[in-house]
Amino acid sequence: MSRGQGLRRPRSQSHGFLIAHGSWVISLQLPSIAELMVIFCDNNGAIAQVKESRSHHRSKHILRRYHLLREMVGRRDARMDRVTSAESMSDPLTKPVLQIAHAQHLGKMDLRNMSDWL
């Protein structure tokens, strides 16, 4: 195991953490957020793991407690949808992108230069 592998949380755990907390907030029955939580993901494997009810020989190493996503989707508390890499808002924060794509992402996130505020 390399040094970097021990520091990163597997994607299924990160999504599970996100859905668990989102579901808790929804359970407060606030009228403005009482609808279905949608998680956008660009990983086909992660989406297939959540939607597939049967176990696969490649996923045997995943403990049952990390199947929280599958439970939440099954209870209709959350839904996972595919988003392409070009549409992903997190790409400029995690990957090198061209300047044109970077400017488009900044516009989608409503981020501007400080000089534009004045």
NUNU-552868 format. One record per residue (C-alpha): x, z, y; residue number from 1; residue in three letters. Coordinates in steps of 0.02 Angstrom, whole numbers, always signed. Layout:
REM NUNU-552868
+--------+--------+--------+-----+------+
:      x :      z :      y : seq : type :
+--------+--------+--------+-----+------+
:      X :      Z :      Y : NUM :  ALA :
...
+--------+--------+--------+-----+------+
***
This chain:
REM NUNU-552868
+--------+--------+--------+-----+------+
:      x :      z :      y : seq : type :
+--------+--------+--------+-----+------+
:     +0 :     +0 :     +0 :   1 :  MET :
:    +71 :    -47 :   +169 :   2 :  SER :
:    +69 :    +70 :   +317 :   3 :  ARG :
:    -70 :    -26 :   +406 :   4 :  GLY :
:   -188 :    -23 :   +258 :   5 :  GLN :
:   -202 :   +165 :   +257 :   6 :  GLY :
:   -258 :   +171 :   +438 :   7 :  LEU :
:   -400 :    +46 :   +432 :   8 :  ARG :
:   -575 :    +87 :   +376 :   9 :  ARG :
:   -653 :    -41 :   +257 :  10 :  PRO :
:   -787 :   -149 :   +338 :  11 :  ARG :
:   -925 :    -81 :   +228 :  12 :  SER :
:   -886 :    +96 :   +287 :  13 :  GLN :
:   -884 :    +44 :   +471 :  14 :  SER :
:  -1052 :    -45 :   +456 :  15 :  HIS :
:  -1122 :   +104 :   +360 :  16 :  GLY :
:  -1069 :   +223 :   +497 :  17 :  PHE :
:  -1149 :   +111 :   +627 :  18 :  LEU :
:  -1314 :    +96 :   +534 :  19 :  ILE :
:  -1321 :   +282 :   +493 :  20 :  ALA :
:  -1306 :   +329 :   +675 :  21 :  HIS :
:  -1421 :   +191 :   +734 :  22 :  GLY :
:  -1551 :   +244 :   +608 :  23 :  SER :
:  -1537 :   +424 :   +667 :  24 :  TRP :
:  -1570 :   +370 :   +846 :  25 :  VAL :
:  -1720 :   +267 :   +790 :  26 :  ILE :
:  -1786 :   +418 :   +694 :  27 :  SER :
:  -1803 :   +509 :   +861 :  28 :  LEU :
:  -1957 :   +396 :   +884 :  29 :  GLN :
:  -1912 :   +338 :  +1057 :  30 :  LEU :
:  -2035 :   +200 :  +1096 :  31 :  PRO :
:  -1907 :    +82 :  +1172 :  32 :  SER :
:  -1797 :    +73 :  +1015 :  33 :  ILE :
:  -1920 :    +99 :   +874 :  34 :  ALA :
:  -1902 :    -79 :   +807 :  35 :  GLU :
:  -1788 :   -144 :   +671 :  36 :  LEU :
:  -1600 :   -128 :   +702 :  37 :  MET :
:  -1507 :   -294 :   +683 :  38 :  VAL :
:  -1322 :   -295 :   +637 :  39 :  ILE :
:  -1230 :   -458 :   +669 :  40 :  PHE :
:  -1084 :   -494 :   +553 :  41 :  CYS :
:   -968 :   -643 :   +530 :  42 :  ASP :
:   -915 :   -595 :   +354 :  43 :  ASN :
:  -1015 :   -685 :   +218 :  44 :  ASN :
:   -949 :   -566 :    +85 :  45 :  GLY :
:  -1012 :   -412 :   +176 :  46 :  ALA :
:  -1184 :   -489 :   +201 :  47 :  ILE :
:  -1193 :   -539 :    +17 :  48 :  ALA :
:  -1145 :   -362 :    -37 :  49 :  GLN :
:  -1287 :   -290 :    +66 :  50 :  VAL :
:  -1420 :   -414 :    +11 :  51 :  LYS :
:  -1372 :   -421 :   -175 :  52 :  GLU :
:  -1455 :   -281 :   -272 :  53 :  SER :
:  -1352 :   -296 :   -430 :  54 :  ARG :
:  -1172 :   -242 :   -448 :  55 :  SER :
:  -1031 :   -367 :   -462 :  56 :  HIS :
:   -869 :   -348 :   -559 :  57 :  HIS :
:   -769 :   -366 :   -397 :  58 :  ARG :
:   -862 :   -224 :   -313 :  59 :  SER :
:   -841 :    -94 :   -450 :  60 :  LYS :
:   -712 :     +0 :   -346 :  61 :  HIS :
:   -839 :    +38 :   -208 :  62 :  ILE :
:   -911 :   +212 :   -228 :  63 :  LEU :
:  -1099 :   +234 :   -227 :  64 :  ARG :
:  -1095 :   +335 :    -66 :  65 :  ARG :
:  -1034 :   +182 :    +27 :  66 :  TYR :
:  -1188 :    +82 :    -19 :  67 :  HIS :
:  -1279 :   +156 :   +130 :  68 :  LEU :
:  -1301 :    -15 :   +207 :  69 :  LEU :
:  -1394 :    -77 :    +55 :  70 :  ARG :
:  -1510 :    +73 :    +61 :  71 :  GLU :
:  -1546 :    +51 :   +246 :  72 :  MET :
:  -1583 :   -134 :   +227 :  73 :  VAL :
:  -1693 :    -96 :    +75 :  74 :  GLY :
:  -1793 :    +32 :   +176 :  75 :  ARG :
:  -1812 :    -96 :   +316 :  76 :  ARG :
:  -1721 :    +16 :   +442 :  77 :  ASP :
:  -1592 :   -121 :   +474 :  78 :  ALA :
:  -1560 :   -305 :   +448 :  79 :  ARG :
:  -1394 :   -398 :   +435 :  80 :  MET :
:  -1384 :   -572 :   +509 :  81 :  ASP :
:  -1242 :   -696 :   +510 :  82 :  ARG :
:  -1159 :   -740 :   +673 :  83 :  VAL :
:  -1028 :   -876 :   +686 :  84 :  THR :
:   -855 :   -836 :   +749 :  85 :  SER :
:   -887 :   -943 :   +903 :  86 :  ALA :
:  -1038 :   -835 :   +949 :  87 :  GLU :
:   -960 :   -667 :   +907 :  88 :  SER :
:   -939 :   -557 :  +1061 :  89 :  MET :
:   -797 :   -459 :   +982 :  90 :  SER :
:   -681 :   -608 :   +954 :  91 :  ASP :
:   -591 :   -598 :  +1122 :  92 :  PRO :
:   -557 :   -415 :  +1087 :  93 :  LEU :
:   -487 :   -442 :   +912 :  94 :  THR :
:   -418 :   -619 :   +902 :  95 :  LYS :
:   -321 :   -740 :  +1011 :  96 :  PRO :
:   -441 :   -867 :  +1088 :  97 :  VAL :
:   -420 :  -1015 :  +1204 :  98 :  LEU :
:   -439 :   -986 :  +1391 :  99 :  GLN :
:   -603 :  -1083 :  +1400 : 100 :  ILE :
:   -679 :   -982 :  +1257 : 101 :  ALA :
:   -613 :   -822 :  +1335 : 102 :  HIS :
:   -699 :   -863 :  +1500 : 103 :  ALA :
:   -862 :   -900 :  +1408 : 104 :  GLN :
:   -854 :   -734 :  +1315 : 105 :  HIS :
:   -820 :   -640 :  +1478 : 106 :  LEU :
:   -975 :   -721 :  +1551 : 107 :  GLY :
:  -1081 :   -668 :  +1401 : 108 :  LYS :
:  -1017 :   -489 :  +1417 : 109 :  MET :
:  -1047 :   -495 :  +1607 : 110 :  ASP :
:   -865 :   -449 :  +1642 : 111 :  LEU :
:   -786 :   -510 :  +1804 : 112 :  ARG :
:   -623 :   -493 :  +1897 : 113 :  ASN :
:   -618 :   -353 :  +2025 : 114 :  MET :
:   -580 :   -481 :  +2161 : 115 :  SER :
:   -749 :   -563 :  +2125 : 116 :  ASP :
:   -841 :   -401 :  +2164 : 117 :  TRP :
:   -784 :   -394 :  +2344 : 118 :  LEU :
+--------+--------+--------+-----+------+
***
